[in-house]
Amino acid sequence: MLLLRLAGPMQAWGDSSRFTRRNTRKEPTKSGVIGLLAAAQGRSREDDIEDLVRLEYGVRVDQPGRIIRDFQTERSEDSKAVMPLSNRYYLSDAVFLVALSASEEVLLSLDAALRSPRWPLYLGRRACPASLPITLGVRQEYSNVRQALSAEPWQADSWYRKRHSPLRLSVACDAQEGESFESQSDLPLTFSIENRRYASRLVHHFEVDNPSLPSVPEQVTGPGAFGEVDGFDPMSF
């Protein structure tokens, strides 16, 4: 299992926005992470990415951050061309844990590339560098993506930990048969500039206990559940 920590002042993970309004999802997209891996390995936009598309993918929201808007203006050198105004949305101060599953050989190769990338690495857009090393390494102790996202320690920043102690963390994984799902257009077929194409991916959203905090106690039922005294009926007269 290859684990990634995606942390930075700003991140942007769009899956459908184009033209002058560029939105972001609240968690990293599979296409964005595949693009990051391809850049680390030095692949061009025309190179085949089928092996990266086959990676099993999941992400845990350790620090949700907040959405901010950047209003951008442009001008040409001669000030004659009409340039579009644009609104670009980002996630500020977010931290995510990503788990990727494939053969050990593939994961070790990706880990090595992330430690010594061929191209600069960004969290979705070029304005979004990472604030911490991205790879957490290949972990042998986890057998699947969901186990890793349930057990790996909480990655939130220290300042966030002092203010927040969420007992549950949001997770988004490739949906399995029979699970509820959301369809996302974030499965890249090619990153070619002239023929960029994406397919839909089925995503299952759920929550896990925060592994760095005491687990949520089970609901108590039966006698004494709400502080009653055995044999006492407040409605008896």
Secondary structure, 3 states (H helix, E strand, C coil): CEEEEEEEEEECCCCCCCCCEECCCCCCCHHHHHHHHHHHHCCCCCCCCHHHHCCEEEEEEEECCEEEEEEECCCCCCCCCCCCCEEEEEEEEEEEEEEEECCHHHHHHHHHHHHCCCCCCECCCCCCECCCCCEEEECCCCCCHHHHHHHCCCCCCHHHHHHCCCCEEEEEEECCCCCCCEEEEEEEEECCCCCCEEEEEEEEEEEEECCCCCCCCCCCCCCCCCCCCCCCCCCCC
